[in-house]
């Protein structure tokens, strides 16, 4: 591990030298690549340097233990104790920093939320989940753009698809995919009985042209009249678009915009991301056929979390974590949940690495 860390430190110093050259700004693309490569190494190099300094600190203080001054010896012993306490935490952080990074972590995310079992109550819960993620995005300084929505009669969503853009969105939200279950008393329930309903969430990295190749001959594009809420243009103009990717039988529809071209562009964005997500899932299942190492497979049928309103608790079933702060979670306070999931994923990855 330490030989690898020394190599990374050397590479970081070489990048610093390259960035210090006076003509580096002449090629902006090259400069950006160098700057990003240097930034990617910063955390692990700083941790390595802190680890090395800590070992030196322990060695220096051990020398002081041979001194005759009892006060100096006591102080040295205290410093050794503090440094030796920090060392295991630092070594764990270094192991995590050396784990292979997910190349998709930097990407924006397409989030799909669909009402599952439970009728109107499920549609209302889907709307609550969308609001929860929107509030979290707001806190993170991310942008949320609705790509497609299908409202229900009571103000919920049968389905809503949005694009969330910002810094490392996919890395934060990728563990949210699966079935979310809610237990609460619906507003329409006269007897005060608790109902259980569900919504499914799909989290897909936004695909770019370089990520997915979609050939025009593999697409069937149908144009039809929009239906449902949407103003006077509904049922008068053929602006709704349905795109079918024939090799994978993936179907995407979009009818929110008045412009057929805008609907087509949005549908293509969702289609490319679904194809990328499906390919990634296929690769992951091949890599970990013998160990479902990840925290959740990303499969929508997997029940990942229960939101129990009468008890004010939220339970994530994958890591057996229960938090009694449901009101704050629904307001977008997702950090404790997401960090616990990220830590669990890192632990699994370290375990898998040790087995290999």
Secondary structure, DSSP 8 states (H G I E B T S, - for coil): -HHHHHHHHHHHHHHHHHHTSGGGGGSHHHHHHHHHHHHHHHHHHHHHHHHHHHHHHHHHHHHHTTSS-HHHHHHHHHHHHHHHHHHHHHHHHHHHHTS---TTTTS-EEEEEEE-SSHHHHHHHHHHHHHHHHHHHHHHT-EEEEEEEEE-TTS-EEEEEEEEESTTHHHHHGGG-EEEEEEE--TT-TT---EEEEEEEEEEE---TTT----GGGEEEEEE---SSS-TTTTTS--EEEEEETTTTEEEEE-SSS-HHHHHHHHHHHHHHHHHHHHHHHHHHHHTSS---SSS---TTSEEEEEETTTTEEEETTTTEEES-HHHHHTT--HHHHHHHHHHHHHHHHHHHHH-
